[in-house]
Amino acid sequence: MSGNPFAEPTDSDNPYRAPASFPPLAVPADKSGEIVRYRQGKRLVVGKVGTFPPICPITNEPTDRTLKRRMTWHHPAVYLAILPGFLVYIILAMILQQKATLVVPMARRVLRRRAIVMTIAWLGILASAAALFGACVVDRGPPVWGPTLGIGGLIALAIFAVFGAIGSRTVWPAKIDEHFVWLKGVSPDYLATLPEFPYAV
């Protein structure tokens, strides 16, 4: 212990002091207002505050377009709550989920591809819904028409829903905590310009 009782305690004086590598409770943007960015393996790690530089993380190209992404994430172990009941899982997921909202720069071609995929997916979903409706009201023709329309509509609905969900993805969260968001789907060239993630979390 220092002889000066008013001196700032050091880490050796205070064994309960948080390690220097632990991030602050709210990671601020840097002095220019730019969001903090790191790489960790194949993932982009960003803080929850600040703006991205105008470079698409998917193509590593300059862009003047952005996409607002509202993201939620919970630990994969929460999926085990489906076993006792889906309602239990929904309640736990709502309680334990972490959220983040990021405005991410996106290249025009990425946004154009996303719009095409979403249009195809929605048209397919509407057609599948029409087939299901037809299965409920059909009252003429061979008896097999109704079940065929119903089964075909359900299969098509699932296919187009999955196609839309996966095909329209841009960047998506691999993890979210109180401080950072870990993003997948980022270009290796974009990641190569960033420093390694420095915190032990």
Secondary structure in CASP SS format (residue, H / E / C, confidence):
PFRMAT SS
TARGET T0000
AUTHOR 0000-0000-0000
METHOD secondary structure of the structure
MODEL  1
M C 1.00
S C 1.00
G C 1.00
N C 1.00
P C 1.00
F C 1.00
A C 1.00
E C 1.00
P C 1.00
T C 1.00
D C 1.00
S C 1.00
D C 1.00
N C 1.00
P C 1.00
Y C 1.00
R C 1.00
A C 1.00
P C 1.00
A C 1.00
S C 1.00
F C 1.00
P C 1.00
P C 1.00
L C 1.00
A C 1.00
V C 1.00
P C 1.00
A C 1.00
D C 1.00
K C 1.00
S C 1.00
G C 1.00
E E 1.00
I C 1.00
V C 1.00
R E 1.00
Y E 1.00
R E 1.00
Q E 1.00
G C 1.00
K C 1.00
R E 1.00
L E 1.00
V E 1.00
V E 1.00
G E 1.00
K C 1.00
V C 1.00
G C 1.00
T E 1.00
F C 1.00
P C 1.00
P C 1.00
I E 1.00
C C 1.00
P C 1.00
I C 1.00
T C 1.00
N C 1.00
E C 1.00
P E 1.00
T C 1.00
D C 1.00
R C 1.00
T E 1.00
L E 1.00
K E 1.00
R E 1.00
R E 1.00
M E 1.00
T E 1.00
W E 1.00
H C 1.00
H C 1.00
P H 1.00
A H 1.00
V H 1.00
Y H 1.00
L H 1.00
A H 1.00
I H 1.00
L C 1.00
P C 1.00
G C 1.00
F H 1.00
L H 1.00
V H 1.00
Y H 1.00
I H 1.00
I H 1.00
L H 1.00
A H 1.00
M H 1.00
I H 1.00
L H 1.00
Q C 1.00
Q E 1.00
K E 1.00
A E 1.00
T E 1.00
L E 1.00
V E 1.00
V E 1.00
P E 1.00
M C 1.00
A C 1.00
R H 1.00
R H 1.00
V H 1.00
L H 1.00
R H 1.00
R H 1.00
R H 1.00
A H 1.00
I H 1.00
V H 1.00
M H 1.00
T H 1.00
I H 1.00
A H 1.00
W H 1.00
L H 1.00
G H 1.00
I H 1.00
L H 1.00
A H 1.00
S H 1.00
A H 1.00
A H 1.00
A H 1.00
L H 1.00
F H 1.00
G H 1.00
A H 1.00
C H 1.00
V H 1.00
V C 1.00
D C 1.00
R C 1.00
G C 1.00
P C 1.00
P C 1.00
V C 1.00
W H 1.00
G H 1.00
P H 1.00
T H 1.00
L H 1.00
G H 1.00
I H 1.00
G H 1.00
G H 1.00
L H 1.00
I H 1.00
A H 1.00
L H 1.00
A H 1.00
I H 1.00
F H 1.00
A H 1.00
V H 1.00
F H 1.00
G H 1.00
A H 1.00
I H 1.00
G H 1.00
S C 1.00
R C 1.00
T C 1.00
V C 1.00
W E 1.00
P E 1.00
A E 1.00
K E 1.00
I E 1.00
D C 1.00
E C 1.00
H C 1.00
F E 1.00
V E 1.00
W E 1.00
L E 1.00
K E 1.00
G C 1.00
V C 1.00
S C 1.00
P H 1.00
D H 1.00
Y H 1.00
L H 1.00
A C 1.00
T C 1.00
L C 1.00
P C 1.00
E E 1.00
F C 1.00
P C 1.00
Y C 1.00
A C 1.00
V C 1.00
END
